[in-house]
Amino acid sequence: MKSAEPIRRRGRPRDLDKLHAILDAASALFLERGIAGTTMESVAERACVSKMTVYGHFRDKPSLLSAVFERNIKAIRLPDLAIGPDPTSSLAEFGERLVWFLTRPEIVRTAWVMAACADENPRLAAAFYAAGPGTMLKKVAGLLKSLAERGILPIDDPELAAEQLIVSWLGLSQLRQNLGVAGPPSADAIARRVRYATDTMLRTWSSASPAAGKTGAARRRRRRSRDADTT
């Protein structure tokens, strides 16, 4: 009589489940306690696996840190930026979605942890920047460049202009959260800041056109002439 064959269970292999549990636990602990405060033992305890299992996948904490951030970097999904008939609305709508994403507590904390370990992990820091800030900068700069090429806005340096716009969208929100003096901004606060910043920057760029420059120079000459007449 043949012995019963072992039952094959469907689903992911147990080793893969343990690996995901280790990465999830490490990611949470790095955010909660920082890199220095997270040990391989605490990761094993949080993941409900043995310390030997953790070391079986990762030889040390730096290799675990690299795996965690590489996974997080791949998961970054920035909003799309489409060129619509109204550039102001297109930019503002993108800005609102972007600020909402960048001011989520887990994103703010991740950026803080990444900055803290950048000296020891320059490759990871560069990859993090390219996947997040670098990508959003390219998106906004690409739109501004297209508007300049179509003659809608007189922008000489789209990348610099994009950086100025993104910084004005964010303001000090991320710094306040890192310092613990404020939480994430509300949807209304984000919309108000982004719309105001977008309108202000677009007006500033529009006033920098050659025609606007000539008009402003003429106004200044008339003002100086009036001042001279009154003295």
C-alpha positions, 0 to 999 in steps of 0.5 A: 500500500502506497503512503499518502503523498504530502499535500501541496498548498497553493500560495506563496512559498513560506520563505517569501512570506517570511521575507515580506514580513521581515521587510514590513517589520523593518520598514515600520521600525525604521520609521518608528525608531530610526535606523540607530534604534532598530536592531536585527533582533527587534525586526525578528520580533516584529516579523514573528520570525527567528533572528537566524531567519532574518540573518538568513536573508540579510547579512547585516542591518545595512543590507536590510536597510537597502532592501527596505528602501529599494522596495519603497522607492519602487512603490513611489507613484507620483501623480501624472501631469497632463497638459490641458487647455488651461495651464493654471488649472493643470499646474494647480491640480497637479500641485494639490495632488503632489503636496497631498502625497508629499505631506503624508506622515509616512512620506515625510518620515521616510524622507527624514530617515533617508536623509539621516542615513544618506552619508552612509548610503549615498547610492540609496540616497541618489535612487530615492531622490531620482524616484521622488523629487527628481521625477516630480521636478522633471514633470513640472519642468517639462510642462513649463518648457512646453508652455515656453515653447508655445509662447504662453510663458516667457521662461528661460530656465524651466527647471529652475522655475519648476523648482521655485514653483514646487517649493512655493507649493510645499512651503514649510509643511514638511519641516513643521511635521518633522519638528512635530509642531504640526500635522499634515495640512488639510485638503482646503489648506493645500488647495489654498496654498497651491492655487495662490502660489501657482497664480502668483508664479504665473503672474510673475513669469508673465510680467517678465515678458519683453512687452511687460518689461518695456511697459514697466520701464516706461512707467518708471521713466514717467514716475521719475519725471513726475518726481523731478517736476515736484522737486 
